[in-house]
């Protein structure tokens, strides 16, 4: 029932062409995704958990939030600009957001490498004798959606272009940054280009998915309307259209090998991605009982039990999605466009004050 009325809304407010460029400027996109993110939960043994479509909507919202935040930072890259990022509190928020999106990239890349290794092992063991192009990947459904859906992939690439912008800002005289701001932007650029995965390698994968997806649509003779309908199916139901099921196997076969030698595969493999909040497994749920990730600062905050020291500390909790952020006064140096983000959640919801011990 929820999906039926959401499908009606999606068709009414988003034209076929809206599954494409300039999504960051579409004011109704976060509002729709926030409804989607709160509309479908599953009851399991340990409580309520997000369904696949709900997890996808929430993650896309967060990807959009990070990308728009980076765009605000890059607006300071102008002659004699950027000096506000000397403020340690403001710089910490930027660095945390860069680290967060890099961890998302690492998680996606690690998932692809794991799927590729599993596929290779199947073929070497003779358990799969079919044509390579017909062999399905063992890939997490949320990872599959994040890579194949135009909306989520758009914001993944949007952030990667912003990370590239941080590096360019420190190297190009045309920007003429305030000399006092260069150390801050140099730190941003250094983090963006750090190992085990530099952002451009993830960007290479996203570009390949774009290219192969468009090729699959064209080969199937699908016009803009048919493509939009396929995209709606992914957004609403977590349903990968038949026409796109060969895209990620192509990426694994044709693109991943060229990237493998450029990344630290072991570091990706042993990375702990639990804190990203992308999983609904027991480990993720147990972690969530002890910690939460500040929805704006993108840092891990330890929960406090009732009666324990620090229980009186106040945090802000979203009335719509339940995500939280530490109560804070925006740094004096924070640009007004960024400070306005503190008044609303990634899902566009408002905050109420709650004691840590009451969470």
Helices and strands as residue ranges (DSSP letters): H 2-13, G 16-18, G 23-25, H 27-37, E 41-44, E 47-50, H 52-74, G 83-86, H 88-124, G 132-134, H 141-148, H 150-171, G 173-175, G 179-181, H 182-192, H 199-219, H 224-237, G 242-244, H 247-254, H 256-260, H 265-270, G 274-276, H 282-290, E 291-293, E 300-302, E 314-318, E 324-326, H 336-339, G 340-343, E 351-355, G 356-358
